[in-house]
Amino acid sequence: MAATVLHACALPERWQQRERFTVLDTGFGAGRNFITTWQAWRDDPLRCERLTFIAIDTQPLSQAELRAAHADTAHAELAALLRDAWPPLTRNLHDLRFEGGRVRLLLALGGGAGGQPPAREDLVAELVAEVDAFHVADDDNPPGRPARALPDQAAWRPRISQTLARLAAPGATLTVQGADAAVRASLVTAGFELGPVMGRALTASESETIMLARHAPRFAARRVPVRQAASTSGAKRALVVGAGIAGCATAWALAEQGWHSSVIERNASPASEASGNAAGLFHGIVNPHDGMHARFNRAAALAACEAVNQALRDHKVSGATRGLLRTETERDPAQMQALIDALGLPASYVQALPAAKASAMAGLALAQPAWFYPGGGWVHPAGLARSFIERAGSMTAVCVNRPVQALRRTAEGWALCDAAGCVIDSAPVVVLANASDALRLLGEPGWPVRRVRGQVSGWPEAARPGPPACRVPVAGSGYLLPPFEGTVWFGATSQTDDDDPTVRNSDVEANLAHLRHLTGEPLDRPLTGSHPEWLGRTGWRCTANDKLPIIGAVPDASALAPGSPDQPRRMPRMPGLYVFTALGSRGITWSALGARVLAALVAGAPVPIEARLLAAVDPARFAVRARRRSSGAGG
């Protein structure tokens, strides 16, 4: 926010020596308020450990417009960092990190079907956060763009005031531009006291356009269980069970929030089970309804691209983020582009390519058109897991060869026990990130989760004839990856109720059939597992029946009273016990975002996905759906 408003709300004094401080600005525009706040944080030696700036923009600027808006700025370095981090303009919460993660911009962008932006109050209502300072204003537009006014006042006042009150931390301050008598009345009704409340009184000219308020309700509302931070009396420390991609990402995300962790792994090395394939891909999706699955995958794919890029750049991990092609069998290119336009998706996220262009990009002949995801790609899964641990640094430790047989509640939190009943370790918080084995430790909670066997196939690139080599990953009916360490990998099968660990010839042939359909190439001669050069690997992934991950605090079934809550967020929870599982075949795509969601819930920080998406991945969703079915309300 501008220097005047910063001073009026007693910033930076209010954030000094605090662990975290959160600001919400309803009019991001060119981001001048954010940059001013960021600079003030930089300049303050007593600054808070972590600053989160949440911003709303229903019609965001392009990267070029952002560059032009800051051409003559006094904060050129910060403006350049913001411009370089500017995301694809998809309708999402975009979680941008600066200063090693200590400054965070959580950017809620509009856009969407038919080019119609959502109402600003709708974006605010989807936030899951506790806010210390609000700034309600018109968008900060760059020169040359028409002013964009606040939403229709008659509809906006009561709803936005109540929403802001719901998000307000104790003693939260609010500044609002252009507040008339009705706006003031709605804020008072929502529990705000008007007047100069924290910093200096405004000058006469300032007070004509800026009003100050402080949240001081007569009655404090109870926070819902899923939005309560983990309770700790001492050091912030968590145990993470499982050192696959999910567990390693969780350790990194907890470290970003200032939490120490120990990752407990039953095998001799991390990422040796479902995360143990030689290579894996990641990408977003396009769905005509743009429902929860599509929206979560879009947000996750953007986070995965950032995580993989850093792994490649800073941790010498093998992979590439030059894009990914996914073949389309039902729509022609014109229909694909019409869908992209209807959903308001930018070309930086997805493009519709005819078969000829897709083939040229892949370096092999494709029979169908394809969706091109510029931010997609492939990576070595174990390398990505390692990069998460290295990014966590001294905030985490990995303990291998430690199978966990049981989970036990203690007065201080939770203890992990081995087969002899001895305590491996204990902490106030435990995160189960160990795929389907998490359900065993939870006592089989009845969640509709399956253990799915998959077999991938590999063929030495030099051994010809063989599978065709591609320049970028190609997915569709199966997938094909670019050569990695001299091997072309493709697959994969999907079988339930199958515990066979062997590499089977029948699955090799199934993978080859998928490959033939995917590429349209018949191959010169059949390849079978009898060839001595043949490579393959089996693994098991954990998948929920709704094809979304399970992320969050574990519901407490014993605390359910008659008339169970009809919303996941209102379900009682097991204090300090969390789960991050059911990543299925999208472990690489979902790991970074899912871990940050989990860590935000543990730490009580703003959550980087919308409230409806949080409910869609909540472990309590299954109990709520079962209750609705039993009451005849439908799923």
Secondary structure as GFF3:
##gff-version 3
##sequence-region A 1 635
A	DSSP	alpha_helix	3	8	.	.	.	ID=ss1
A	DSSP	three_ten_helix	13	15	.	.	.	ID=ss2
A	DSSP	beta_strand	20	25	.	.	.	ID=ss3
A	DSSP	alpha_helix	32	43	.	.	.	ID=ss4
A	DSSP	beta_strand	50	57	.	.	.	ID=ss5
A	DSSP	alpha_helix	63	69	.	.	.	ID=ss6
A	DSSP	alpha_helix	76	85	.	.	.	ID=ss7
A	DSSP	beta_strand	93	98	.	.	.	ID=ss8
A	DSSP	three_ten_helix	99	101	.	.	.	ID=ss9
A	DSSP	beta_strand	103	109	.	.	.	ID=ss10
A	DSSP	three_ten_helix	113	115	.	.	.	ID=ss11
A	DSSP	alpha_helix	120	125	.	.	.	ID=ss12
A	DSSP	beta_strand	131	136	.	.	.	ID=ss13
A	DSSP	alpha_helix	153	167	.	.	.	ID=ss14
A	DSSP	beta_strand	168	177	.	.	.	ID=ss15
A	DSSP	alpha_helix	181	189	.	.	.	ID=ss16
A	DSSP	beta_strand	192	194	.	.	.	ID=ss17
A	DSSP	alpha_helix	204	207	.	.	.	ID=ss18
A	DSSP	beta_strand	210	215	.	.	.	ID=ss19
A	DSSP	three_ten_helix	225	227	.	.	.	ID=ss20
A	DSSP	beta_strand	237	241	.	.	.	ID=ss21
A	DSSP	alpha_helix	245	256	.	.	.	ID=ss22
A	DSSP	beta_strand	260	264	.	.	.	ID=ss23
A	DSSP	beta_strand	280	282	.	.	.	ID=ss24
A	DSSP	alpha_helix	292	314	.	.	.	ID=ss25
A	DSSP	beta_strand	319	320	.	.	.	ID=ss26
A	DSSP	beta_strand	324	327	.	.	.	ID=ss27
A	DSSP	alpha_helix	333	343	.	.	.	ID=ss28
A	DSSP	beta_strand	351	353	.	.	.	ID=ss29
A	DSSP	alpha_helix	355	362	.	.	.	ID=ss30
A	DSSP	beta_strand	370	373	.	.	.	ID=ss31
A	DSSP	beta_strand	377	379	.	.	.	ID=ss32
A	DSSP	alpha_helix	381	392	.	.	.	ID=ss33
A	DSSP	three_ten_helix	393	395	.	.	.	ID=ss34
A	DSSP	beta_strand	396	399	.	.	.	ID=ss35
A	DSSP	beta_strand	406	409	.	.	.	ID=ss36
A	DSSP	beta_strand	414	417	.	.	.	ID=ss37
A	DSSP	beta_strand	423	427	.	.	.	ID=ss38
A	DSSP	beta_strand	429	432	.	.	.	ID=ss39
A	DSSP	alpha_helix	437	441	.	.	.	ID=ss40
A	DSSP	beta_strand	449	460	.	.	.	ID=ss41
A	DSSP	beta_strand	474	475	.	.	.	ID=ss42
A	DSSP	beta_strand	479	480	.	.	.	ID=ss43
A	DSSP	beta_strand	487	491	.	.	.	ID=ss44
A	DSSP	beta_strand	495	496	.	.	.	ID=ss45
A	DSSP	alpha_helix	505	519	.	.	.	ID=ss46
A	DSSP	beta_strand	535	544	.	.	.	ID=ss47
A	DSSP	beta_strand	550	555	.	.	.	ID=ss48
A	DSSP	three_ten_helix	557	559	.	.	.	ID=ss49
A	DSSP	three_ten_helix	568	570	.	.	.	ID=ss50
A	DSSP	beta_strand	573	581	.	.	.	ID=ss51
A	DSSP	alpha_helix	587	603	.	.	.	ID=ss52
A	DSSP	alpha_helix	611	617	.	.	.	ID=ss53
A	DSSP	alpha_helix	621	630	.	.	.	ID=ss54
###
